[in-house]
Amino acid sequence: LISIIVFLWIFFKNTSRYYILVDNEIIHTKGILKLSEIESVLISLFINKKSLANSIIMSLFAEKSKTKDYAIKRKNKELTSLNKRFTDLYGVTLFYNQKSKTDSRQTNYILNQKINLKQG
């Protein structure tokens, strides 16, 4: 009986870390989070690399007909919204930002270590 309890505890503890990206949705045992196209691309980048430079993320929001200030505001709004919706649904923060160790002017976005993203 104790071994069954230990097995189930380990099983559910490990499965709670896995989040799967499928067709603009993040699927997890706690629910499904619908994503916009740009959010889906951002999650795909996090799947490939656990730390993303601000410049890489900014390239997703840059438009030739718009100013850089507009792109920055749009990026900040999208990232804040995604992180809040993820936290509200799953109870854990998706990513956090940190100043670069090599260049203090650069910001990096780091995927939460408690999260294991997979492409479905």
Disulfide bonds with the S-S distance in Angstrom:
none
